[in-house]
Amino acid sequence: MSDLLSTGLLDRALRRITEVWRDMASAVSTEADASLEARMRACLQGRGGEVSARNRAASLAQTYQSLDEAGRRDFLIVLAGFDADPDSVAAACDAMRTADDPATAMAGLRRALEPPRLKLLTQFTSIPNGQKFLVELRGVLLKIRGEDKRLAVLDADLRGLLAAWFDIGFLELHRIDWNSPASLLEKLVDYEAVHAIRSWRDMKNRLDSDRRCYAFFHPRMPGEPLIFVEVALVKGLSGSVQHLLDEDAPVLDPGAADTAIFYSISNCQTGLAGISFGNFLIKRVVEELSAEFPKLRTFATLSPIPGFRRWLDAALKSDEIGLLTDEEAASLRSAMPAESGAASLAALVAHAGWWKEPGLRKTAEPVLVRLCARYLLTEANGKRARDPVAHFHLSNGARIERLNVVGDSSDKGARESATLMVNYLYDPARIEAYHEDYAGEGKRNASATVRKLVRP
């Protein structure tokens, strides 16, 4: 379903905007045969006034869209070549050293250092869907920027512009429900990155009365979500995403719910990678839900642990000393005979549907929960948590609350996290303190139950 909707949606959008750009470009059609560098220079020079500059930018955008992968790379390299003039920078530096008026000389140096490509990038925002064009252009840049140092510098410039244009102060929070435009619902299907939307029935279930979906939008990209979160209104912490997404489950009176479970957060725009909205989104949604449902007392996630199996498999393969206790190793070898406890656990988690066999689950569950707690609380890349989802929530001010075996029994859940999922708790009274703990010292706050699992 997702692939079909995505293809049709993108084709229609691209066709519409390309037609608009083609109409604008026709006004400067006599320049179309010039080189890309000459056309970009003409755009910068602004001959003919503001309207002509917009038409030239539209012509360049149309050209870019028509190119294949190699052509787009060449386009970006030409664009990156519009750098600051070294002679002008040197002259401005000389003027700084001898200036009677340092403030004016400093302003001159700043102007000399500013590369012309920044002005050209900014001109694209003047055309219809120009902001979206630049976001998608950066998505391409992110894939190829390591090929050429000039592309890395261009990406740094564009990221700086996008960070300013997509500042949280400019974003609008909107609820998405079943009555939202079909085109927007199609985009949810396309952008859902955590738990794929399987059908329109699945979509309707996620937007029922005991569910909420919120997204951030930018005024210059209406109808185009930047990031969205899906929420279930329930009683008590949820430990299974399959239960949460069960289309046959009875609908709960949302007014009776005491817990809001954030079970999916999806970034929609690849080109905005590195520009964070998630922390602001969660805090805003907590405020919205608290106002709508005063009985809500708990705000938590049901989150994947995408790096757990990768870490676990490597640790088991190396038969890391101290990974398993003697008692655990003996129990595992009894349940799944192998030359060592590590080999037994590796074979067990590789066994399809192991959690459906009571004996295997009884043996594996306490070991996996303990090792997952260790992974989340102690494994690190520098000061940050090794697991990317853990890093996201801990940096946003959450604490690790509870681990759930068979939290995600899908093939993906078994492959990435041995079916485990984790609840991160967002305590409105402690969010800022927990954020400071993690951002400053790398401290990972957790419930007493989880922390007890990693004690010697």
Sequence and secondary structure as in RCSB ss.txt:
>XXXX:A:sequence
MSDLLSTGLLDRALRRITEVWRDMASAVSTEADASLEARMRACLQGRGGEVSARNRAASLAQTYQSLDEAGRRDF
LIVLAGFDADPDSVAAACDAMRTADDPATAMAGLRRALEPPRLKLLTQFTSIPNGQKFLVELRGVLLKIRGEDKR
LAVLDADLRGLLAAWFDIGFLELHRIDWNSPASLLEKLVDYEAVHAIRSWRDMKNRLDSDRRCYAFFHPRMPGEP
LIFVEVALVKGLSGSVQHLLDEDAPVLDPGAADTAIFYSISNCQTGLAGISFGNFLIKRVVEELSAEFPKLRTFA
TLSPIPGFRRWLDAALKSDEIGLLTDEEAASLRSAMPAESGAASLAALVAHAGWWKEPGLRKTAEPVLVRLCARY
LLTEANGKRARDPVAHFHLSNGARIERLNVVGDSSDKGARESATLMVNYLYDPARIEAYHEDYAGEGKRNASATV
RKLVRP
>XXXX:A:secstr
 HHHHHHHHHHHHHHHHHHHHHHHHGGGGGGTTS HHHHHHHHHHTTT HHHHHHHHHHHHHHHHHS HHHHHHH
HHHHHT    HHHHHHHHHHHHH SSHHHHHHHHHHHHS HHHHHHHHGGGSTTHHHHHHHHHHHHHHHGGG HH
HHHHHHHHHHHHHHHT GGG EEEE  TTS HHHHHHHHHH  SS   SHHHHHHHTSTTEEEEEEE TTSTT  
SEEEEEEEESS    HHHHT TTS    GGG  EEEEEEEEE  GGGTT   HHHHHHHHHHHHHHH TT  EEE
E B  TTHHHHHHHHHHTT TTSS HHHHHHHHHHS  SSHHHHHHHHHHSTTGGGSHHHHHHHHHHHHHHHHHH
HHH EETTEESSHHHHHHHHTT EEEEEETTS  SHHHHHHHTT EEEEE  TTTHHHHHHIIIII    B HHH
HHTT  
